[in-house]
Amino acid sequence: MLFNSIDFAIFLPVFFILYWFTTNKNLKLQNTLIVIASYIFYGWWDWRFLSLIFFSTIVDYLVGIQLSTQENQLKRKVYLGTSIVINIGFLGFFKYYNFFLDTFVTSFSFFGIELNSNSLNIILPVGISFYTFQTLSYTIDVYKRKLEPTKDFVSFSAFVSFFPQLVAGPIERASNLLPQLLKKRSFDYDNAVCGLTQIVWGLFKKVVIADSCALIVNSIFDDYMSYSGSTLLLGAFLFAFQIYGDFSGYSDIAIGTSRLFGFKLMRNFAFPYFSRDIAEFWRRWHISLSTWFRDYLYIPLGGSRGSIILKLRNTFIIFLVSGFWHGANWTFIVWGALNAVFFIPLLLTKNNRNHIDIVAKDRLFPSLKEVFLMLSTFTLTVFAWIFFRSESLSMAFGYFDTMLSPTLFSIPYVFNVGMKKAIIAILSIALLIGIEWFGRRNETPIYLSQKPNWIKWFILFVFGLAIFLFGERQQDFIYFQF
Amino acid sequence: MRKFIIHISLLCITLSGTVLYIFSLADGYSDTIYTKISSPKQSNLILGTSKAVQGIDPEVLSKAFNKKFYNFSIDLRTSSFGEIYYNAVKQKLDTTSGTNNIFIITIDPWAISSRTTHPNDSLNFRETKSALNKGIDINSNPNFKYLLTCFENKYINLLFKDRTAFLHRNGWLEVNLKEDSISVERRTRHTLNGYTKSMNDYKYSSIRYSYLLKTINFLNKHGKVYLFRLPVHPKMLKIENTILPDFDTTIGSAISLSAGYWDMNTINHNLKFIDGVHLNIASCKEFSNSIAEHIKMNRKQ
């Protein structure tokens, strides 16, 4: 089920009523309702893949219990290994089987050996990368004795399948979400209104900003050879906002929806395009994934300790794996590698933690130096996004080739999608930047908790109407494919 | 909780009221379909694709025959001949209007061809994704279901109208574009390039043709059917003849079912196009008159 669909607009109030009015006196019943609703939410897309979620749930539930009772280190490792093999096995099969097969065959053909390959027509289960990492974090934390496993199967199932963040994150940690499922939730008016505001803001980012940009971006990327360099640069620029609006919009809707039901999910985006260097960007972009890799891959590998060679190795590994996590395509791997290349100079010169606070924290406007740093960081990310958006490496290189030609200095042409649509896309980006800039000191840019109720509801009305008037019709979220 | 429910209900009511008000503003400026699917049943129909929707003005015909005509042509991706358009025509026709009606069907190679890999793969015909295949009542005014589920523009267009095109209540699409020679030349080049690029994708579809025959048979029960091949720019004609070289022979059975067939490309009307395919307003009026004359002559014989 898509957040930006009529189905969800009906599903959410029905769930809200059942959650707060029918099951609120019985925690177990309420958690059972969460599981049922989550399975309906996921099954709306393809019910057959519910079995995968259910199987992962059973495996990790049982492994968690065994890990808590087992003292033998070898056996504990076997249990952990079982969980990792099964979860990563599913992910590997559904997401990467054809990629590895094709790469294998291509590698052999490079040496003149032709192999017959039988690619499988595999449907990628929506959200598999997200819930796989979520359940893995549980098992690893229990293995490291950072977390007590739960014996409550229903609550654990609700943790694995919690519908607001099931298919595109934030990738929750058991240590944050599970305790919330194990205690009674109470309704809080202010929290619910803030949640609703976050949902509406997320929807605005998705259907107005991202989907408006998508029209232009798709027309440029699909026929990039026909456009001038300046148009291609504009296409890449707009894609940066498309993916940000799309993905952070999803996260906002997920977090806002959870707040309606008394849950607090982790923050996933913290105004990444105001970053002053790539290190800061990665602390602000897809936080739940980057911290997952930091905690479960980078630190176990040694992190930034050790020799320069080790630091370089660990950094490259984390960025390459992060790229590969996004999709079975060399473009994502190069995207990851490129970010590593941007990051490594900061790491080696120990400048990777220069910018911890938000830019111009105590000022209204940034200094010229800060503007320059933000623009240069943004430019680097835009260049990297070209690989992310391209369907193949040859397309990405072709895109760069045309973009960096003398036509880069011509006037871009974007009006083939219609003047009005192009203007809406550009104005909505300007609005996004403005709202985020003035709200950057808060967790969400539209922070209304101190405001009178009528202002809160008026703002909800204005954004609701803007979504209706300027929104594009129901389009998939980009991160569903990951 | 009670306070929240009351407040959110008020918000929903206010938003819904605003949405309904905005929907009530939908008219011929909203898009090129809305008034077609929000008009009542009709008796004398003009069928075809975008060439016909811009090229035949029902008002001219109404004056000539003293009958109310309705242009139910839409565009190639919606109203190519097939099951979906056939069913829409059945819905649109007022079957109680007697048997003395006049039906004008415009035909060309595009409308009986398909871009699908297999030309008879009707499950994947482009119109399967169109508003005509969404189960909406095409005679309902206002048509909220269409606006909610099929409207392809942003709803802001209902408030701020784009004055370039206006779909009249009689189904004629009036398009006002710059008509200086440079603009027309640029549009013609662009349109013809587009059709040249896609011409190899189009293949004659026997299923589409069978639905053309079904449509004629159905309409024959309620009046007389006249077939017209609309004029196009010479370069466009060349493209059309590449897709279906023996067009007149191919549609032989359709011609024999009809009361008359005219290939208007053979008649030099000195007509002007806005883009090589669609007639401009003055030529549309002239051409509509010409159609009326042809039908009148035929009826006298």
Boltz contact constraints between the chains, C-beta under 6 A:
constraints:
  - contact:
      token1: [A, 187]
      token2: [B, 1]
      max_distance: 6.0
  - contact:
      token1: [A, 189]
      token2: [B, 3]
      max_distance: 6.0
  - contact:
      token1: [A, 189]
      token2: [B, 4]
      max_distance: 6.0
  - contact:
      token1: [A, 192]
      token2: [B, 4]
      max_distance: 6.0
  - contact:
      token1: [A, 457]
      token2: [B, 7]
      max_distance: 6.0
  - contact:
      token1: [A, 457]
      token2: [B, 11]
      max_distance: 6.0
  - contact:
      token1: [A, 460]
      token2: [B, 11]
      max_distance: 6.0
  - contact:
      token1: [A, 464]
      token2: [B, 15]
      max_distance: 6.0
  - contact:
      token1: [A, 468]
      token2: [B, 155]
      max_distance: 6.0
  - contact:
      token1: [A, 469]
      token2: [B, 155]
      max_distance: 6.0
  - contact:
      token1: [A, 469]
      token2: [B, 156]
      max_distance: 6.0
  - contact:
      token1: [A, 470]
      token2: [B, 154]
      max_distance: 6.0
  - contact:
      token1: [A, 470]
      token2: [B, 156]
      max_distance: 6.0
